[in-house]
Amino acid sequence: TPPIEPIKEPEPDMFPPPKPKNTTLSIITTLIFFILLFVIGFWLSGIVRKYAGNFFGGNTRENVVPTPSIKEAVKNLMPTTLEDMFGTWKTYQVLNGKTREAYEGLSFKLPGEVLSLICDGSSCRSQGTYLPGGTRFTVALRGVGQVLPDYRGKIISDLKGIPFTTSETTIGGQSATEFSGTFIGTTVSGYVFSQMRGYMIPLTETISLEINHFTPNGLTTDFLKDDVLFDQILQTLIFPSSSLEKGGTSSPSAAPMIRE
């Protein structure tokens, strides 16, 4: 029988195996390192450009004109005078209801796109047209020598006697009575309205001007839009030099004022 040699066990390693490296920490450290290099490089390049520009070309910085703000730009586009604002508007005169002659010295303007005024009825007691928002605009003379009576001393109301809300004010330096109402009413020309706003303005001791706009009943209009335009139209009013500087309206009496 041949001799059997014992199997030798492997000798243990002299050094322990190396521990695995933390790869995540290594990536973060590398990333931070490159970021720092980028920041330092950007900072250094700015310094180099600054000194290089001064060395080769002197002071190359240009004068920068500040951009105007939106508010300033809009302000520059706004008209500076009434002539600029209403320069393209058309001038109209108010007619005597009986003679159809223009009342001397009294005029106003309307936008060019608004149709010309026409007489309301054969007697031309008032003149009217339609504003862009659909409301009807009217003017009329009242008092001595006119078809319609003066408003002073009476309650401003519609044809059926429904009174308007009134307040005292001024228009272009002239005293005036503002009237307004939101109800179904009728004018003396037969127009049925659902909303109205206007002014009675004394011109002399016996003659006054009525100017208003209203929504014809049953029609859909942009009253607020036309109301803004109506206020602009009031700014164009030119009164005769003989007009009253201050009004002499008396307290309303119980007699209804049938208005146009």
C-alpha contacts under 8 A as a table, 3 or more apart, distances in Angstrom:
res1	aa1	res2	aa2	distance
13	D	16	P	6.92
22	N	25	L	5.72
22	N	26	S	6.49
23	T	26	S	5.01
23	T	27	I	6.26
24	T	27	I	5.23
24	T	28	I	6.38
25	L	28	I	5.22
25	L	29	T	6.11
26	S	29	T	5.15
26	S	30	T	6.16
27	I	30	T	5.13
27	I	31	L	6.14
28	I	31	L	5.06
28	I	32	I	6.19
29	T	32	I	5.25
29	T	33	F	6.17
30	T	33	F	5.03
30	T	34	F	6.36
31	L	34	F	5.27
31	L	35	I	6.25
32	I	35	I	5.08
32	I	36	L	6.18
33	F	36	L	5.25
33	F	37	L	6.29
34	F	37	L	4.93
34	F	38	F	6.17
35	I	38	F	5.05
35	I	39	V	6.25
36	L	39	V	5.17
36	L	40	I	6.09
37	L	40	I	5.19
37	L	41	G	5.97
38	F	41	G	5.05
38	F	42	F	6.08
39	V	42	F	5.15
39	V	43	W	6.17
40	I	43	W	5.14
40	I	44	L	6.10
41	G	44	L	5.09
41	G	45	S	6.03
42	F	45	S	5.13
42	F	46	G	6.35
43	W	46	G	5.29
43	W	47	I	6.56
44	L	47	I	5.15
44	L	48	V	6.20
45	S	48	V	4.97
45	S	49	R	6.10
46	G	49	R	5.18
46	G	50	K	6.19
47	I	50	K	5.16
47	I	51	Y	6.32
48	V	51	Y	5.38
48	V	52	A	5.82
49	R	52	A	5.04
49	R	53	G	5.89
50	K	53	G	5.32
50	K	54	N	6.40
51	Y	54	N	5.11
51	Y	55	F	6.00
52	A	55	F	5.01
52	A	56	F	5.99
52	A	57	G	7.96
53	G	56	F	5.44
53	G	57	G	5.38
53	G	58	G	6.20
53	G	59	N	7.01
53	G	60	T	6.85
54	N	57	G	5.69
54	N	58	G	4.26
54	N	59	N	5.61
54	N	60	T	7.51
55	F	58	G	6.03
57	G	60	T	6.46
68	P	72	E	6.14
68	P	73	A	6.45
69	S	72	E	5.25
69	S	73	A	6.27
70	I	73	A	5.03
70	I	74	V	6.15
71	K	74	V	5.25
71	K	75	K	6.13
72	E	75	K	4.94
72	E	76	N	6.26
73	A	76	N	5.19
73	A	77	L	6.55
74	V	77	L	5.11
74	V	78	M	6.36
75	K	78	M	5.20
76	N	79	P	7.90
79	P	82	L	7.42
79	P	84	D	5.31
79	P	85	M	5.36
80	T	84	D	6.57
80	T	85	M	7.63
81	T	84	D	5.26
81	T	85	M	6.41
82	L	85	M	4.96
82	L	86	F	5.90
82	L	87	G	7.72
82	L	236	T	7.96
83	E	86	F	5.40
83	E	87	G	5.12
84	D	87	G	5.20
85	M	88	T	7.92
86	F	89	W	5.23
86	F	109	K	7.69
86	F	111	P	7.80
86	F	236	T	7.83
88	T	111	P	7.16
88	T	112	G	6.60
89	W	109	K	5.81
89	W	110	L	5.38
89	W	111	P	4.51
89	W	112	G	5.13
90	K	109	K	5.27
90	K	110	L	5.43
90	K	111	P	6.29
90	K	112	G	5.86
91	T	107	S	6.74
91	T	108	F	5.67
91	T	109	K	4.36
91	T	110	L	6.65
92	Y	107	S	5.54
92	Y	108	F	5.49
92	Y	109	K	5.86
92	Y	110	L	7.56
93	Q	102	A	5.83
93	Q	103	Y	6.92
93	Q	106	L	6.12
93	Q	107	S	4.46
93	Q	108	F	6.62
94	V	102	A	5.57
94	V	103	Y	5.84
94	V	106	L	6.62
94	V	107	S	6.44
94	V	127	Q	7.76
94	V	139	V	7.07
94	V	140	A	6.94
94	V	141	L	7.31
95	L	99	T	7.84
95	L	100	R	5.08
95	L	101	E	5.22
95	L	102	A	4.34
95	L	103	Y	5.78
95	L	124	C	7.91
95	L	127	Q	7.88
95	L	140	A	7.60
95	L	141	L	7.40
96	N	99	T	5.52
96	N	100	R	4.79
96	N	101	E	5.32
96	N	102	A	6.13
96	N	103	Y	6.31
96	N	124	C	7.84
96	N	125	R	7.75
96	N	141	L	6.55
96	N	145	G	7.90
96	N	146	Q	6.24
97	G	100	R	5.59
97	G	123	S	6.09
97	G	124	C	4.88
97	G	125	R	4.45
97	G	126	S	6.71
97	G	140	A	7.64
97	G	141	L	7.04
97	G	146	Q	5.42
97	G	147	V	5.48
97	G	148	L	7.97
98	K	123	S	6.22
98	K	124	C	7.03
98	K	125	R	7.36
98	K	145	G	7.33
98	K	146	Q	6.04
98	K	147	V	6.26
100	R	124	C	7.07
103	Y	106	L	5.88
104	E	240	P	6.84
105	G	238	I	7.07
105	G	239	F	5.96
105	G	240	P	4.26
105	G	241	S	7.22
106	L	237	L	7.43
106	L	238	I	5.54
106	L	239	F	4.83
106	L	240	P	5.50
107	S	236	T	7.93
107	S	237	L	5.82
107	S	238	I	5.26
107	S	239	F	6.94
108	F	233	I	6.94
108	F	234	L	7.53
108	F	236	T	5.11
108	F	237	L	4.39
108	F	238	I	6.17
109	K	233	I	6.20
109	K	236	T	5.67
109	K	237	L	7.22
110	L	114	V	6.65
110	L	233	I	6.41
111	P	114	V	5.60
112	G	115	L	7.77
114	V	129	T	7.56
114	V	130	Y	6.94
114	V	131	L	6.20
114	V	132	P	6.95
115	L	129	T	6.33
115	L	130	Y	7.08
116	S	129	T	6.62
117	L	127	Q	5.77
117	L	128	G	5.06
117	L	129	T	5.14
118	I	127	Q	5.29
118	I	128	G	5.54
118	I	129	T	6.66
119	C	122	S	7.21
119	C	123	S	7.75
119	C	124	C	4.61
119	C	125	R	7.25
119	C	126	S	5.94
119	C	127	Q	4.45
119	C	128	G	6.50
120	D	123	S	7.60
120	D	124	C	5.37
120	D	125	R	6.49
120	D	126	S	5.43
120	D	127	Q	5.56
120	D	128	G	6.64
120	D	189	S	6.77
121	G	124	C	5.45
121	G	125	R	7.07
121	G	126	S	7.96
121	G	189	S	7.16
123	S	147	V	7.61
124	C	127	Q	6.57
125	R	140	A	6.45
125	R	141	L	7.65
125	R	146	Q	7.56
125	R	147	V	5.49
125	R	148	L	6.58
126	S	138	T	6.56
126	S	139	V	5.68
126	S	140	A	4.42
126	S	141	L	7.33
126	S	260	E	7.34
127	Q	138	T	5.45
127	Q	139	V	5.44
127	Q	140	A	6.39
128	G	136	R	6.79
128	G	137	F	5.36
128	G	138	T	4.17
128	G	139	V	6.51
129	T	136	R	5.75
129	T	137	F	5.36
129	T	138	T	6.69
130	Y	133	G	8.00
130	Y	134	G	5.96
130	Y	135	T	5.71
130	Y	136	R	4.42
130	Y	137	F	5.71
131	L	134	G	5.53
131	L	135	T	5.59
131	L	136	R	6.18
131	L	137	F	6.51
131	L	226	D	6.44
132	P	135	T	7.55
132	P	226	D	6.92
133	G	221	T	5.58
133	G	222	D	4.73
133	G	223	F	6.54
133	G	225	K	6.29
133	G	226	D	5.42
134	G	215	T	7.33
134	G	220	T	7.49
134	G	221	T	4.87
134	G	222	D	6.54
134	G	223	F	7.66
134	G	226	D	7.76
135	T	213	H	6.17
135	T	214	F	5.29
135	T	215	T	4.76
135	T	216	P	6.83
135	T	221	T	6.13
135	T	222	D	7.42
135	T	223	F	6.50
135	T	226	D	6.82
136	R	213	H	5.24
136	R	214	F	5.37
136	R	215	T	6.44
136	R	216	P	7.17
137	F	211	I	7.68
137	F	212	N	5.85
137	F	213	H	4.20
137	F	214	F	6.76
138	T	211	I	5.83
138	T	212	N	5.53
138	T	213	H	6.14
139	V	209	L	7.26
139	V	210	E	5.53
139	V	211	I	4.43
139	V	212	N	6.61
140	A	209	L	5.93
140	A	210	E	5.16
140	A	211	I	6.62
140	A	260	E	7.67
141	L	146	Q	6.45
141	L	148	L	7.10
141	L	207	I	7.00
141	L	208	S	5.88
141	L	209	L	4.75
141	L	210	E	6.24
142	R	146	Q	5.59
142	R	147	V	6.96
142	R	148	L	4.90
142	R	149	P	5.10
142	R	150	D	4.68
142	R	151	Y	7.29
142	R	207	I	5.58
142	R	208	S	5.14
142	R	209	L	6.09
142	R	210	E	7.24
143	G	146	Q	5.50
143	G	147	V	7.69
143	G	148	L	6.33
143	G	149	P	4.65
143	G	150	D	4.06
143	G	151	Y	7.79
143	G	206	T	5.54
143	G	207	I	4.48
143	G	208	S	6.34
144	V	149	P	7.32
144	V	150	D	7.53
144	V	206	T	5.83
144	V	207	I	6.10
146	Q	149	P	7.06
148	L	259	R	7.96
150	D	206	T	7.04
150	D	207	I	6.39
150	D	208	S	6.26
151	Y	154	K	5.70
151	Y	155	I	7.52
151	Y	156	I	6.94
151	Y	200	M	7.28
151	Y	208	S	7.53
151	Y	257	M	6.50
152	R	249	T	5.46
152	R	250	S	6.10
152	R	252	P	7.54
153	G	249	T	6.98
153	G	250	S	5.28
153	G	251	S	6.08
153	G	252	P	5.13
153	G	253	S	5.96
154	K	251	S	7.88
154	K	252	P	4.95
154	K	253	S	5.31
154	K	254	A	7.05
154	K	255	A	5.61
154	K	256	P	5.98
154	K	257	M	5.15
155	I	163	P	6.80
155	I	252	P	5.25
155	I	253	S	6.27
155	I	254	A	6.79
155	I	255	A	6.32
155	I	256	P	5.01
155	I	257	M	4.79
156	I	163	P	5.84
156	I	164	F	6.05
156	I	166	T	7.92
156	I	179	F	7.56
156	I	256	P	6.64
156	I	257	M	4.60
156	I	258	I	6.73
156	I	259	R	6.56
157	S	160	K	7.58
157	S	161	G	5.13
157	S	162	I	5.10
157	S	163	P	4.01
157	S	164	F	5.49
157	S	256	P	6.25
157	S	257	M	5.29
157	S	258	I	5.63
157	S	259	R	6.11
158	D	161	G	5.24
158	D	162	I	5.41
158	D	163	P	6.60
158	D	164	F	7.73
158	D	185	G	5.95
158	D	186	T	5.71
158	D	187	T	5.80
158	D	188	V	7.69
158	D	257	M	7.43
158	D	258	I	5.53
158	D	259	R	5.65
158	D	260	E	7.66
159	L	162	I	7.50
159	L	185	G	7.27
159	L	186	T	5.42
159	L	187	T	5.48
159	L	188	V	5.72
159	L	258	I	5.22
159	L	259	R	6.72
160	K	185	G	7.40
160	K	186	T	7.11
160	K	258	I	7.85
161	G	256	P	5.68
161	G	257	M	7.27
161	G	258	I	6.91
162	I	185	G	7.37
163	P	256	P	7.86
164	F	179	F	5.78
164	F	180	S	5.51
164	F	181	G	5.27
165	T	179	F	5.42
165	T	180	S	5.36
165	T	181	G	6.17
166	T	177	T	6.51
166	T	178	E	5.41
166	T	179	F	4.35
166	T	180	S	6.65
167	S	177	T	5.69
167	S	178	E	5.30
167	S	179	F	6.70
168	E	175	S	7.46
168	E	176	A	5.99
168	E	177	T	4.66
168	E	178	E	6.23
169	T	175	S	5.97
169	T	176	A	5.23
169	T	177	T	5.97
169	T	178	E	6.77
170	T	173	G	5.79
170	T	174	Q	5.20
170	T	175	S	4.28
170	T	176	A	5.04
170	T	177	T	7.77
171	I	174	Q	5.09
171	I	175	S	6.33
171	I	176	A	6.27
171	I	201	I	7.84
171	I	234	L	7.24
171	I	235	Q	7.88
172	G	234	L	7.90
172	G	235	Q	6.87
172	G	237	L	7.21
173	G	245	E	6.79
173	G	246	K	7.97
174	Q	201	I	7.07
174	Q	202	P	7.68
174	Q	244	L	6.90
174	Q	245	E	5.47
174	Q	246	K	6.00
174	Q	247	G	7.00
175	S	201	I	6.50
175	S	202	P	7.15
175	S	245	E	7.04
175	S	246	K	5.24
175	S	247	G	4.73
176	A	199	Y	6.37
176	A	200	M	5.61
176	A	201	I	4.54
176	A	202	P	6.82
176	A	247	G	6.89
177	T	199	Y	5.46
177	T	200	M	5.12
177	T	201	I	6.57
178	E	197	R	7.52
178	E	198	G	5.82
178	E	199	Y	4.41
178	E	200	M	6.52
179	F	197	R	5.79
179	F	198	G	5.44
179	F	199	Y	5.97
179	F	200	M	7.88
180	S	195	Q	7.64
180	S	196	M	5.45
180	S	197	R	4.21
180	S	198	G	6.39
181	G	195	Q	5.73
181	G	196	M	5.48
181	G	197	R	6.66
182	T	194	S	5.79
182	T	195	Q	4.33
182	T	196	M	6.57
183	F	193	F	7.55
183	F	194	S	5.06
183	F	195	Q	6.08
184	I	192	V	6.84
184	I	193	F	5.62
184	I	194	S	4.57
184	I	195	Q	7.41
184	I	217	N	7.09
185	G	192	V	5.61
185	G	193	F	5.40
185	G	194	S	6.50
186	T	189	S	8.00
186	T	190	G	5.99
186	T	191	Y	5.51
186	T	192	V	4.41
186	T	193	F	6.14
187	T	190	G	5.28
187	T	191	Y	5.27
187	T	192	V	6.58
187	T	193	F	7.86
187	T	258	I	7.79
187	T	259	R	6.30
187	T	260	E	4.95
188	V	191	Y	7.44
188	V	258	I	6.98
188	V	259	R	6.47
188	V	260	E	5.32
189	S	260	E	6.63
191	Y	216	P	6.86
192	V	216	P	5.83
192	V	217	N	5.49
193	F	196	M	7.19
193	F	214	F	6.39
193	F	215	T	5.44
193	F	216	P	4.31
193	F	217	N	4.40
194	S	214	F	7.42
194	S	215	T	5.73
194	S	216	P	6.28
194	S	217	N	4.97
194	S	218	G	7.96
195	Q	214	F	5.49
195	Q	215	T	5.32
195	Q	216	P	7.79
196	M	212	N	7.16
196	M	213	H	5.90
196	M	214	F	4.12
196	M	215	T	6.51
197	R	212	N	5.65
197	R	213	H	5.88
197	R	214	F	6.47
198	G	210	E	7.30
198	G	211	I	5.52
198	G	212	N	3.77
198	G	213	H	6.37
199	Y	209	L	7.99
199	Y	210	E	5.77
199	Y	211	I	5.49
199	Y	212	N	6.30
200	M	208	S	6.75
200	M	209	L	5.71
200	M	210	E	4.64
200	M	211	I	6.76
201	I	208	S	5.42
201	I	209	L	5.00
201	I	210	E	6.38
201	I	247	G	7.98
202	P	205	E	7.25
202	P	206	T	7.98
202	P	207	I	6.29
202	P	208	S	4.07
202	P	209	L	6.21
202	P	243	S	7.51
202	P	244	L	6.74
202	P	247	G	6.25
202	P	248	G	7.87
203	L	206	T	7.77
203	L	207	I	5.61
203	L	208	S	4.93
203	L	209	L	6.77
203	L	239	F	7.62
203	L	240	P	7.66
203	L	242	S	7.65
203	L	243	S	4.51
203	L	244	L	5.60
204	T	207	I	5.16
204	T	208	S	6.72
204	T	242	S	7.23
204	T	243	S	5.40
204	T	244	L	5.63
205	E	244	L	7.58
205	E	248	G	7.85
213	H	227	D	7.89
213	H	230	F	7.44
214	F	223	F	7.81
215	T	219	L	7.06
215	T	220	T	7.90
215	T	221	T	6.55
215	T	223	F	6.96
216	P	219	L	5.81
222	D	225	K	5.47
222	D	226	D	6.40
223	F	226	D	5.15
223	F	227	D	5.87
224	L	227	D	4.88
224	L	228	V	6.46
225	K	228	V	5.42
225	K	229	L	6.66
226	D	229	L	4.92
226	D	230	F	5.92
227	D	230	F	4.82
227	D	231	D	6.35
228	V	231	D	5.30
228	V	232	Q	6.55
229	L	232	Q	4.99
229	L	233	I	6.24
230	F	233	I	5.03
230	F	234	L	6.37
231	D	234	L	5.08
231	D	235	Q	6.67
232	Q	235	Q	5.17
232	Q	236	T	7.02
233	I	236	T	5.36
233	I	237	L	7.03
234	L	237	L	5.44
239	F	243	S	6.47
240	P	243	S	5.38
244	L	247	G	6.26
253	S	256	P	7.88
